[in-house]
Amino acid sequence: MAKIALIGAGSVVFTRRLLQDVVTTPALQDAEIALMDIDTDRLDLIGKFGARLVSDAGSGNKITATADRRAALEGADYVITTIRVGDDLQIDQGIPMERGVNQSVADTIGPGGVFKALRTIPVLLDICNDIEDVAPDAWLLQYTNPMAMACWAINEATDVKAVGLCHSVQRTTQVLADYIGAPHDDVWAWVAGINHMAWFLRFERDGKDAYPALWDALDDDDTYAKDPVRFEVMRHFDSFVTESTRHMSEYVPYFRVTPDRIHEFNLDAIEVDLARLEKRNEEYFDKMQQEIKGDTPLTAERSDEYACRIMGAMESGETTVINGNVYNEGLITNLPAQSCVEVPCLVDKGGLHPMQIGDLPPQLAALNRSNIAVQELAVRAVLDRSKDDARHAVMLDPLTSAVLSLQEIDDMFEAMWAAHGDALAEYE
């Protein structure tokens, strides 16, 4: 019987999705699911939901819930991380915005992504140390952002078998099918690059090149308006990118630099509205509590997340292919060695096997390297506990450097650092 440890189970939306995937995956029907979170109220809620879901689905899964991380990890075959550490949009997004750096999400790159790395990666490394102690053969399925920075640090600093997982590849593939008017099952893609900036190197429908249909979609005003940043990037760099218009706009220096440019590409106005987020979370919790107490049986549908496809393949021996974030050991030959790249991976009974891509088209590799430069300095900042490396990471950010001078970036960095109080005291 496989054991799955979910660290950060209080992430209610994701945990709900994962539990539904587990109870609908034949090879995982008898798995134990150990839910762990430091928020005991959330943990209690998701534990009750999991028990009810297993009962209603008629699966043989065992649900446990604990605030003891090592107990949850003990003997695990698979560990899933979906944690948040001290996230504060008023700092990560609000302080840069006051200075003109208009991040759309602020959790992957940019000032917000770098500071999220400083807070989050040390905790992930502590989790990995526990895995090495009590579950040394486990696979870590890592969902926590900033994805590339986190996986880079884990791969460099630990011996844990790890892969970073996102849903941008599979969801963008479905979006592209819609753009060309094709059923989702009729399209296929070969995608590689870095997390949130991976490239559709091939896009096919029924075995034939579907890029011509995608270029036609770009020329359709209504379709273009649905995804203006990604279509504009494709127009000028020749390939479609995995992450959404909203996200992609903060990874490059072309879109979020002036109010007129933001308006031109119909980008969303960013507002740090903590009350709205809190209300949304309360609505999620209220809905789950009502479902637990209600008489209507809970139903489970498979999602498009990769985690259960990976675990199901490793348990059953059936093969699957996913896109994973892994160490670049000769996989993409014109991106830095030992950086974190997102490539197709074969999964079977023997584990996860990344596929070699070779060189990316040079213009795409150059865009990736602009983000990898930030990632590398942020990883160095965490591993060496270096405030200066963190500062330089922010200075190298493509959007930030397109908006602010070096002194302005330094001032913003110091304001963000001070706002963290003692939370970053371990850095020098």
Residue pairs with C-beta under 8 A, 6 or more apart in sequence:
1 30
1 31
1 32
2 28
2 30
2 31
2 32
2 77
2 78
2 311
2 315
3 31
3 32
3 34
3 75
3 76
3 77
3 78
4 22
4 28
4 31
4 32
4 33
4 34
4 76
4 77
4 78
4 79
4 80
4 311
5 34
5 36
5 72
5 73
5 76
5 78
5 79
5 80
5 135
5 138
6 15
6 18
6 33
6 34
6 35
6 36
6 72
6 80
6 82
7 36
7 37
7 69
7 72
7 73
7 79
7 80
7 81
7 82
7 83
7 127
8 36
8 37
8 81
8 82
8 83
8 84
8 144
9 15
9 35
9 36
9 37
9 42
9 43
9 46
9 47
9 65
9 82
10 37
10 38
10 39
10 42
10 43
10 46
11 82
11 83
11 84
12 42
12 45
12 46
12 281
12 284
12 285
12 288
13 284
14 82
14 143
15 35
15 46
15 50
15 82
16 46
16 49
16 288
17 303
17 305
18 80
18 305
18 307
18 308
19 33
19 49
19 50
19 53
19 300
20 53
20 300
20 301
20 302
20 303
21 300
21 302
21 303
21 305
21 307
21 308
22 28
22 31
22 33
22 59
22 61
22 308
23 29
23 53
23 54
23 57
23 59
23 61
23 300
24 57
24 300
24 301
24 302
25 302
25 308
25 311
25 312
26 312
26 316
27 311
27 312
27 313
27 315
27 316
27 318
28 61
28 308
28 311
28 312
28 315
29 59
29 60
29 61
30 60
30 61
31 61
31 62
31 311
32 61
32 62
32 63
32 64
33 50
33 61
33 62
33 63
33 64
34 64
34 65
34 66
34 71
34 72
34 73
34 76
35 43
35 46
35 47
35 50
35 63
35 64
35 65
35 66
35 72
36 43
36 65
36 66
36 67
36 68
36 69
36 71
36 72
36 73
37 43
37 46
37 67
38 67
40 67
42 285
43 65
43 66
43 67
44 65
45 285
45 288
45 289
45 292
46 65
46 288
47 63
47 64
47 65
48 292
49 288
49 291
49 292
49 298
50 61
50 63
50 65
51 63
52 291
52 292
52 298
53 298
53 300
54 61
54 62
54 63
56 297
56 298
56 299
57 298
57 299
57 300
64 72
66 72
69 127
69 130
70 130
70 133
70 134
73 79
73 127
73 130
73 131
73 134
73 135
73 138
74 134
74 135
75 134
75 135
76 131
76 134
76 135
76 138
77 135
77 137
77 138
77 139
77 311
78 138
78 139
78 141
78 307
78 311
79 127
79 131
79 135
79 138
79 139
79 140
79 141
80 140
80 141
80 142
80 143
80 307
81 124
81 127
81 140
81 141
81 142
81 143
81 144
82 143
82 144
83 120
83 123
83 124
83 127
83 144
84 120
84 144
85 116
85 119
85 120
85 123
86 119
86 420
86 423
87 107
87 116
87 119
88 419
89 106
89 272
89 274
89 277
90 272
90 274
90 419
91 115
91 416
91 419
91 420
92 103
92 106
92 107
92 111
92 112
92 115
92 116
92 416
93 103
93 106
93 112
93 270
93 272
94 272
95 111
95 412
95 415
95 416
95 419
96 102
96 103
96 106
96 110
96 111
96 112
96 400
96 412
96 416
97 103
97 270
97 272
99 403
99 404
99 408
99 411
99 412
100 403
100 404
101 110
101 111
101 399
101 400
101 403
101 404
101 412
102 250
102 256
102 262
102 270
102 399
102 403
103 110
103 111
103 112
103 250
103 256
103 270
103 399
104 246
104 247
104 249
104 250
104 256
104 267
104 268
104 270
105 112
105 246
105 247
105 250
106 112
106 113
106 116
106 250
107 113
107 116
107 145
107 146
108 145
108 146
108 147
108 148
108 195
108 196
108 247
108 251
109 146
109 196
109 250
109 251
109 371
109 374
109 375
109 397
110 250
110 374
110 394
110 397
110 399
110 400
111 394
111 397
111 400
111 412
111 413
111 416
113 145
113 146
113 149
113 374
113 378
114 374
114 378
114 381
114 390
114 393
114 394
114 397
115 390
115 416
115 420
116 145
116 146
117 146
117 149
117 150
117 378
117 379
117 381
117 382
118 378
118 381
118 382
118 390
118 424
118 427
119 420
119 423
119 424
120 144
120 145
120 146
120 150
121 149
121 150
121 153
121 379
121 382
122 382
122 426
124 142
124 144
124 150
124 153
124 154
125 153
125 154
125 157
125 158
125 382
128 140
128 154
128 157
128 158
128 160
128 162
129 158
131 138
131 140
131 158
131 160
132 158
132 159
132 160
137 161
138 160
138 161
139 161
139 162
139 163
139 310
139 311
139 314
139 351
139 352
140 154
140 160
140 161
140 162
140 163
141 162
141 163
141 165
141 306
141 307
141 310
141 311
142 150
142 151
142 154
142 162
142 163
142 164
142 165
142 325
143 164
143 165
143 166
143 307
144 150
146 375
146 378
147 164
147 166
147 195
147 196
147 325
147 340
148 164
148 194
148 195
148 196
148 325
148 339
148 340
148 342
148 371
148 372
148 375
149 340
149 375
149 378
149 379
149 382
150 164
151 162
151 163
151 164
151 195
151 325
151 326
151 327
151 340
152 327
152 338
152 339
152 340
152 375
152 376
152 379
153 379
153 382
153 383
154 160
154 162
155 162
155 326
155 327
155 338
155 340
156 338
156 379
156 383
157 383
161 351
161 352
163 310
163 324
163 325
163 326
163 345
163 352
164 195
164 324
164 325
164 326
164 340
164 342
165 305
165 306
165 307
165 310
165 322
165 324
165 325
166 195
166 196
166 323
166 325
166 342
167 304
167 305
167 306
168 195
168 196
168 198
168 242
168 243
168 244
169 189
169 191
169 198
169 242
169 323
169 342
170 304
170 306
170 323
171 304
172 200
172 240
172 242
172 243
173 184
173 187
173 189
173 191
174 184
174 304
175 227
176 187
176 189
176 200
176 203
176 210
176 214
176 240
177 183
177 184
177 186
177 187
177 205
179 214
179 217
179 223
179 226
179 227
180 187
180 205
180 210
180 213
180 214
180 216
180 217
181 213
182 205
182 210
182 213
186 205
186 206
187 203
187 204
187 205
187 210
188 202
188 203
188 204
188 205
188 207
189 200
189 202
189 203
189 204
190 200
190 201
190 202
190 203
190 344
191 198
191 199
191 200
191 201
191 242
191 323
191 342
191 344
192 198
192 199
192 201
192 323
192 331
192 332
192 341
192 342
192 343
192 344
192 357
192 360
193 199
193 241
193 242
193 332
193 341
193 342
193 360
193 364
193 368
194 325
194 335
194 339
194 340
194 341
194 342
194 368
194 371
194 372
194 375
195 325
195 340
195 342
196 242
196 243
196 247
196 248
196 251
197 241
197 242
197 243
197 248
197 251
197 367
197 368
197 371
198 241
198 242
198 323
198 342
199 239
199 240
199 241
199 242
199 360
199 361
199 364
200 239
200 240
200 241
200 242
201 239
201 357
201 360
201 361
202 209
203 209
203 210
203 211
203 214
203 240
204 210
205 213
214 234
214 240
217 223
217 224
217 231
218 224
218 231
218 234
218 235
223 231
224 231
225 266
227 244
227 245
228 245
228 265
228 266
229 245
229 246
229 248
229 249
229 255
229 265
229 267
230 240
230 241
230 244
230 245
230 248
232 254
232 255
232 265
233 239
233 240
233 241
233 248
233 252
234 240
234 241
237 363
237 364
237 367
238 361
238 363
239 361
239 364
241 248
242 342
243 251
245 265
245 267
246 267
246 268
248 255
249 255
249 256
249 265
249 267
250 256
250 399
251 371
251 398
251 399
252 367
252 370
252 398
252 399
253 398
253 399
253 401
253 402
254 261
255 261
255 262
255 265
255 267
256 262
256 267
256 399
257 399
257 402
257 403
262 269
291 298
302 308
306 322
306 323
306 324
309 320
309 322
309 347
310 320
310 322
310 347
310 352
312 318
312 320
313 319
313 320
313 347
313 348
313 349
314 347
314 348
314 349
314 351
316 349
317 348
317 349
318 348
319 346
319 347
319 348
320 346
320 347
321 344
321 345
321 346
321 347
322 344
322 345
322 347
323 342
323 343
323 344
323 345
324 342
324 343
324 345
324 352
324 354
325 340
325 341
325 342
326 340
326 341
326 342
326 343
326 345
326 352
326 354
327 338
327 340
327 341
328 335
328 336
328 337
328 338
328 339
328 340
328 341
329 337
329 338
330 337
330 356
331 341
331 343
331 354
331 355
331 356
331 357
332 341
332 343
332 357
332 358
332 359
332 360
332 365
333 357
333 358
333 359
334 359
334 360
334 362
334 365
335 341
335 360
335 365
335 368
335 369
335 372
336 369
336 372
336 376
339 372
339 375
339 376
340 375
341 357
343 354
343 355
343 356
343 357
344 354
344 355
345 352
345 353
345 354
345 355
346 352
346 353
346 355
347 353
359 365
360 368
370 398
371 398
373 396
374 393
374 394
374 396
374 397
374 398
375 393
376 393
377 389
377 390
377 392
377 393
377 396
378 389
378 390
378 393
380 386
380 389
381 387
381 388
381 389
381 390
381 393
381 427
385 426
385 427
385 428
386 427
386 428
387 417
387 424
387 427
387 428
390 413
390 427
391 410
391 413
394 400
394 409
394 412
394 413
395 401
395 406
395 409
395 410
395 413
400 409
400 412
401 409
404 412
417 424
